Amino acid sequence: MLRNAMSQANWPHAPGTNSLPRPLDSEALSLLRLFLTPVLERARNWYELSEQLRAKGFALTFRQGRFVILNEVGEALCTGRDLGVPLAGLAKRLGRPRVCADRTGEAGELAMPAETAAEQANKA
């Protein structure tokens, strides 16, 4: 049901853009809230949140000072505020996210924790 609603939505942005998503219709937003809000509320840290979203086929990024959820092809779906879990609330609970900004400073990606980066380097 979620996949059907998401595939019918009119995605406003191509992958790789730094713009914010347009508001979703109420049906698609309701489905996303049911599916993703528990993940956002249960995560104990930013890395865990990122991994849990990835396991469900989503990703997180930061654009124009906002927490943005991306679909499996990198298109912006919604912001945390759209889901009722704004960045300020997440930062209060999880701590301030470490973000690697892009060249423009308009967007950024979550910086991987040092121990996780070291683990991945050892595997390579």
Secondary structure, 3 states (H helix, E strand, C coil): CHHHHHHHCCCCCCCCCCCCCCCCCHHHHHHHHHHHHHHHHHCCCHHHHHHHHHHCCCEEEEECCEEEEECCCCCEEEECCCCCCCHHHHHHHHCCCCEEECCCCCEEEECCCHHHHHHHHHHC
